[in-house]
Amino acid sequence: MVHITSLGDHGFIWILIGVVLFCIPKTRKMGIGVLLSLGVGLLLGNMILKNLVERPRPCWIDTSIPLLIQNPRDFSFPSGHTLASFEGAISIWLYHKKLGVPFLILALLIAFSRLYLFVHFPTDVLGGAVLGICIALLVHRLIERNTCVEKNT
């Protein structure tokens, strides 16, 4: 679980995937979707919601459980790892269902790892997943709407 959760640290794996997809002409829109979703999620989830809600982490409340990872310093809700993972995975899935399935499995594993490692409550992970899905859907819709407008002009 430590290795799985580290894949989501700072959204690195999702940023890398987004950049790679962006660099391939056939998957450019998918890459844009991943990267834009991550940007919106960073702003809305990590910078605004976490600081508005100010929910303490379970490991801050019960310090008797030894952590397998470094104790996070930011607030708990929503789970940033889960948020970024679902933004990335759903963005890919919306363009290519078959390719998206392994990324959805990875997103689920990263989300579960946050619970397993005792750094999030279940509602933090659920909130991150729901917000990530909503952001990815919105960004996808905006990209497709803009693409349709460009083709018609």
C-alpha positions in Angstrom: 0.0 0.0 0.0 2.9 2.4 0.7 4.1 1.9 -2.9 0.6 2.3 -4.4 -0.1 5.5 -2.4 3.2 6.9 -3.4 2.1 6.7 -7.1 -0.4 9.4 -6.2 2.0 11.7 -4.3 1.6 15.3 -5.7 -0.4 13.8 -8.6 2.9 12.9 -10.2 1.8 9.8 -12.0 -1.3 11.5 -13.4 0.6 14.6 -14.5 3.1 12.3 -16.2 0.3 10.3 -17.9 -1.4 13.6 -19.0 1.8 14.9 -20.5 2.5 11.7 -22.4 -1.1 11.6 -23.7 -0.8 15.3 -24.7 2.4 14.6 -26.7 0.7 11.9 -28.8 -1.5 13.6 -31.5 -4.1 10.8 -31.4 -4.6 11.2 -27.6 -4.0 14.9 -27.3 -7.6 15.7 -26.2 -7.4 13.0 -23.6 -4.1 14.5 -22.2 -5.7 18.0 -22.2 -8.6 16.5 -20.2 -6.3 14.9 -17.7 -4.2 18.0 -17.2 -7.1 20.5 -17.0 -8.9 18.2 -14.6 -5.9 18.0 -12.4 -5.5 21.8 -12.4 -9.2 22.4 -11.5 -8.9 19.7 -8.7 -5.8 21.2 -7.3 -7.5 24.6 -7.0 -10.9 23.5 -5.9 -10.1 20.5 -3.8 -6.6 21.0 -2.3 -6.4 24.8 -2.1 -10.0 25.8 -1.4 -12.1 22.8 0.1 -9.3 21.4 2.4 -8.8 24.8 3.9 -12.5 25.6 4.2 -13.5 22.3 5.8 -10.3 22.0 8.0 -11.0 18.4 8.8 -8.3 16.7 10.9 -6.9 13.4 9.7 -7.6 10.2 11.6 -3.9 9.8 12.3 -3.9 13.2 14.0 -6.9 12.2 16.2 -5.6 8.7 17.2 -1.8 8.9 17.4 -1.5 5.4 18.9 -1.4 3.8 15.5 2.1 3.9 13.9 2.1 5.3 10.4 3.8 3.5 7.5 4.2 6.8 5.6 5.1 10.3 6.6 2.3 12.1 8.6 0.6 14.5 6.1 0.5 18.2 7.1 -2.5 19.3 5.2 -6.2 18.7 6.1 -8.1 15.6 5.3 -11.2 16.4 3.3 -11.2 15.7 0.4 -8.5 13.2 -0.3 -6.2 14.8 -2.8 -4.7 11.5 -3.9 -8.2 10.1 -4.6 -9.3 13.4 -6.2 -6.4 13.4 -8.7 -6.7 9.7 -9.3 -10.3 9.8 -10.3 -9.8 13.0 -12.4 -7.1 11.2 -14.3 -8.8 7.9 -14.7 -12.2 9.2 -15.6 -10.7 11.6 -18.1 -9.0 8.7 -19.8 -12.1 6.4 -19.6 -14.3 9.1 -21.2 -12.2 9.0 -24.3 -11.2 5.3 -24.4 -13.2 2.8 -22.3 -10.9 -0.1 -22.7 -7.7 1.9 -21.9 -9.5 3.6 -19.0 -10.3 0.4 -17.1 -6.7 -0.2 -15.8 -6.5 3.4 -14.8 -9.8 3.2 -12.9 -8.4 0.1 -11.1 -5.3 2.1 -10.2 -7.5 5.0 -8.9 -9.4 2.6 -6.7 -6.2 1.1 -5.3 -4.8 4.5 -4.6 -8.1 5.5 -2.9 -8.1 2.4 -0.8 -4.4 2.9 0.2 -5.3 6.2 1.8 -7.8 4.4 4.1 -5.4 1.4 4.7 -2.6 3.8 5.7 -4.9 5.6 8.2 -4.5 9.1 6.7 -8.1 9.6 5.6 -11.6 8.8 6.7 -13.9 7.0 4.3 -15.9 10.2 3.6 -12.6 11.9 2.6 -12.0 9.3 0.0 -15.6 9.2 -1.2 -15.6 13.0 -1.4 -12.4 13.0 -3.4 -13.8 10.4 -5.8 -17.1 12.1 -6.3 -15.4 15.5 -6.8 -12.8 14.0 -9.2 -15.5 12.3 -11.3 -17.6 15.6 -11.5 -14.5 17.7 -12.4 -13.5 15.2 -15.1 -17.0 15.1 -16.6 -17.2 18.9 -16.6 -13.8 19.3 -18.2 -14.6 16.6 -20.8 -17.9 18.3 -21.7 -16.1 21.7 -22.1 -13.4 20.2 -24.3 -16.0 18.5 -26.5 -18.2 21.5 -26.7 -15.2 23.7 -27.7 -14.1 21.1 -30.3 -17.6 21.0 -31.8 -17.6 24.9 -32.0 -14.2 24.9 -33.7 -15.3 22.4 -36.3 -18.5 24.3 -37.1 -16.7 27.6 -37.7 
